[in-house]
Amino acid sequence: MHRSQRRLIALAIGLTAFVIGSALLYQVGMARLEGKPRTFWEAIEWAAETLSTTGYGFDNHWNHPAVVLLVVAVQFVGVFLFFLIVPIFMIPFLEERFEEKLPREAGNIANHIIIYRFGPAVETLLQRLKHDAVPSLVVETDEAAARTVLEQEQLVVFTRAEEDALDVGRLHHAKALVANGRDEENAAIVLRARQMGFRGEIFAFVEEPAHRRPIELAGATSAYTPRHIIAAALAAHASDRISPRIPGADAIDGLERREVRIAASNPMAGKTLAEAEIGARSGATVVGMWSRNRLHAHCNGASRIEPGSLLELVGDHDTLDRAAVLFGSPYLRTKGPYIVAGFGEVGRKVHELLTDAGEDVRVIERQSVPGVDFVGNVLDPSVLERAGLRESQAVVLALNTDDATLFGTVICRDAAADVPVIARVNHARNIENIYRAGADYALSISDISGEMLSARLLGRAVRTREEHRKVVRMPAGISVGKTLAELPIRQHGSSIIAICRKGSFLTRMHPAMKIEAGDEVFICGNGEALREIAL
């Protein structure tokens, strides 16, 4: 029996007792104090009329104070009873009566993936399992969360008792188990699954890294810390010291790398690289295009410059200045301290990684705790100004909610247009809005977790963002006498970024430049593209 039904039964019993009780008191009062005896049913009629506030018929005037007080008391009870019954009793009852009931049994599902507890970490995983037609079942102990899953047309089973979670999820017929509760819940679920004789794979998400080993000892096949993984990815994207964007480029004297944001109003937006003629007009070379959180390093003449993307260019100082004039936009900053907004699990890890790499880091957090440099709300522009946002190299938003991240992105972009905004996101569905707000790079815990488990459960390779580029040094060989435009480098998606000629580096690349005998050509590209090149 539902709680609302029990409440209604208690209400009916209470009302009946109150009506009878007040009727008996009224009957006694009328007979002894007013001198006007009433039958029991007449007293019941008076009690019902008074309590329901519908008005009086036969009795409407009394003389004795005690009877008057009784009448007034029952009248007030009747008035307040309406405001008590509707919100506490009737609305919950009607909601339970007409809303869709949560499944309590899984049916005949088999060879499925059990997801214990729904949350951001498993959103993308569920989508990928559905896309690959792999049956999955969410077992949820929170009613509101279970209804959220049901509204997404995902198979879900609701149980209030954690001890019954594996039974209602048909563990013995399952292929694998993913534990996504709190660390203590996950440990209990893993232990219980192994005690029940489950021999399939068990994966667990861990909030505290120190709990990884204990959960694996409890029986988990693998335990993951997605918050630390996303922190590492954010820090690596922010700092070249942690993860150089173009390994090997630092050996080329005079070569610089810059990024420029392409707004929808930019004259280059929508053009192909061939149409833009960036190299011919400036001498700079486009070596990559960031679209959302994915780097397209395979650049050729047909590559289109999408609005909202980031173009990555290399060249010497003068060529990059000429390219900036073509775009009509400033380059993103490459000098200054890093600002980390939010000092939770992700923010602390980002701070640790950047600090260990020797970067200057400033932390903004609401509470004054060790490691925090500026106490305040990151959504307050004055706090960002005190932290030196305009002079920073990048701001990393490691906030707890996506709404705060969205608003923080807007504020940072408005205050400092040339400062890169790197954002941590909880739900993958919110990434697009955060990019629209002005983020330059955003990663969601949902995507990171989904990629890790997809690799294990579906045998799928982890999606690469093509960041693993490198610079190779090749002798001129049979290319002597050819111009850069005649070489098939761009067709393979790679870029010539410098030429070493007689001990000096040439970093102004023009399509009409010819390769001379003894030249060494420096080519940037990913491994696949570089393997296809033979000079």
Secondary structure, 3 states (H helix, E strand, C coil): CCHHHHHHHHHHHHHHHHHHHHHHHHHHHHHHHHCCCCCHHHHHHHHHHHHCCCCCCCCCCCCCHHHHHHHHHHHHHHHHHHHHHHHHHHHHHHHHHHCCCCCCCCCCCCCCEEEECCCHHHHHHHHHHHHCCCCEEEEECCHHHHHHHHHCCCCEEECCCHHHHHHHCCHHHCCEEEECCCHHHHHHHHHHHHHCCCCCEEEEECCCHHHHHHHHHHCCCEEECHHHHHHHHHHHHHCCCCCCCCCCHHHCCCCEEEEEECCCCCCCCCCEHHHHCHHHHHCCEEEEEEECCEEECCCCCCCECCCCCEEEEEECHHHHHHHHHHHCCCECCCCCCEEEECCCHHHHHHHHHHHHCCCCEEEEECCCCCCCCEECCCCCHHHHHHHCHHHCCEEEECCCCHHHHHHHHHHHHHHCCCCCEEEEECCHHHHHHHHHCCCCEEEEHHHHHHHHHHHHHCCCCCCCCCCCEEEEEEECHHHCCCEHHHCCCHHHCCEEEEEEECCEEECCCCCCCECCCCCEEEEEEEHHHHHCCCC
